[in-house]
Amino acid sequence: MARKKRTSLPQPSKQRFFSFETPNEKWVTDITYLMFSGQKLYNSVMKDLYNNEIVAYQISRRNDLKLVMGTLKKQRKNGMM
């Protein structure tokens, strides 16, 4: 049985530079969990890449769509959408 020739994959860049002209042009989100008094709490955060400002966040006991949509609704309430 012949072995397939191995090809090398491009190495990911360690430094990535993003620049944006105006606020609210590009957002990123992240969800992480925190242990608090023996229970998991999920923190959903939305960040503006223009100035790295946290523009909305929400904490929940469940990591679900409701958590993400709640974060987005908070962003909309702030008038930035």
Residue pairs with C-beta under 8 A, 6 or more apart in sequence:
18 26
18 49
20 26
20 49
20 50
21 50
22 50
23 48
23 50
23 51
23 53
23 80
24 48
24 50
24 55
24 80
24 81
25 49
25 50
26 48
26 49
26 50
27 46
27 47
27 48
27 49
27 55
27 75
28 46
28 47
28 49
29 44
29 45
29 46
29 47
29 68
29 71
30 44
30 45
30 47
31 42
31 43
31 44
31 45
31 63
31 67
31 68
32 42
32 43
32 45
33 40
33 41
33 42
33 43
33 63
34 40
34 41
34 42
34 43
35 41
39 61
40 61
41 59
41 60
41 61
42 59
42 60
42 61
42 62
42 63
42 67
43 57
43 58
43 59
44 57
44 58
44 59
44 60
44 67
44 68
44 70
44 71
45 54
45 56
45 57
45 71
46 54
46 55
46 56
46 57
46 71
46 72
46 75
47 53
47 54
47 55
48 55
48 80
55 75
55 78
55 80
56 71
56 72
56 74
56 75
56 78
57 71
57 74
58 67
58 70
58 71
58 74
60 66
60 67
60 70
75 81
